[in-house]
């Protein structure tokens, strides 16, 4: 029987149609992330249905619901370009992890093979709802644990139930038994039947997660789907050069990490229009490539405009504020070191550049920049409202500085996605938090028992999870 979830178990109320009555947000500080719209110290945003209708000063609309947003900073919703949402029930399990093996031993090699469809649903929904809470309105979900049609359908259903915008990209698991029959074309075709009508208002789109496998890519391309690949090591450079020479790279490719790739390879990605993102905290914590020390700057130098991605929550938090600050200080530290050593170095990164990567460049990475990532009339109304009157932000001397360097999830008053309030006055709309916690706790309890893991709330390492390194040819080659 195809995967479905009983409405009695769902922690979120079913989505309702967007209100036909216009919504007029009055008197806020607006950071649009669009050069033509610009930024307004005090301005209004008129929303009609799911779209932004107008942005300006002293807007009027006689039949609109008026919302006073004075004392708030309005920005586009954040875009997380690379998240493994299924791993959310394993949050902070491995905070001291120092390499990719540690990460894999706490996820793929241990608990991953035990996941049931309901566990995929629970993890993905927790990620989505937490995204609303922290101002992430769009995700690219790299679901590399889609062991069956039902596992993949469960992930898709969670995004559809959440009201969050997403590019859902199922992929094969790294280890353990899975249903390989018809992968990927059959599974993708089955998921496509669940998407609903193709309209700008549709919140969830479909992609494929696959490594550097042109035969697999061809099946996604035949369906017009984007392809997401992990590029966490410079050892993949030769394979990328060959793909470029064979004409296999294109704007439908999304490459994660791109850590420590040589300049000529980054130039090939730029020439082919490959979309990219970097993972400031993941690369630094797990020592991927050079630890991500120069990934962002190297991408900029090559002419790329990478977005930011959080990757996972097994070691650190799932908010974009942490990602922006980490990248800002990583780049600043490297630039200042070069300057101190007498090298010319690169110009210091600006706060505006950091916010750009977390919004409009992330939307470009997802292929959704025609819908979101900036506040522009005609685009979908995906935005967040940050209370600038909170004690940690007041007084505001620089709006970009307040958002990137000062704010946190507690300052997010409201979140709109497609014109619909998903969070308002600090509360997530339609959420039964007790149900959500019960659903996720049941998944975590089951996974720990299935692997025979006894949790230790105060341990520094997880030697009990093992340090074996199974063959990864299915995923990495």
KACOR-V653198 format. One line per field, one symbol per residue. ss: DSSP state (H for helix, E for strand, L for the rest). A space follows every 10 residues. Layout:
ss->???
This chain:
ss->LLLLLLLLLL LELLLLLLLL LLEEEEEEEE ELLLLLLLEE EEEEEEEELL EEEEEELLLL LLLLEEEELL LEEEEELEEE EEELHHHHHH LLLLLLLLLH HHHHHLLLLL LHHHLLHHHH HHHHHHHHHH HHHHLEEEEE EEELLLLLHH HHHHHHHHHH HHLLEEEEEE LLLLLLLLLL LLLLHHHHHH HHLLLLLLLL LLLEEEEEEL LLLHHHHHHH HHLLLEEEEE ELLHHHHHHH HHHHHLLLLL LLEEEEELLL LLHHHHHHHH HHLLEEEELH HHHHHHLLLL LLLLHHHHHH HLLLLLEELL ELLLLLLLLH HHHHHHHHHH HHHHHHHHHH LLLLLLLLLL HHHHHHHHLH HHHHHHLLLL LLLLLLLLLE LLEEEEELLL LLLLLLLLHH HHHHHHLLHH HEEEEEELLE EEEELLEELL ELHHHHHHHH HHHHHHHHHH HLLLLLLLLL LLHHHLLLLL LLHHHHL
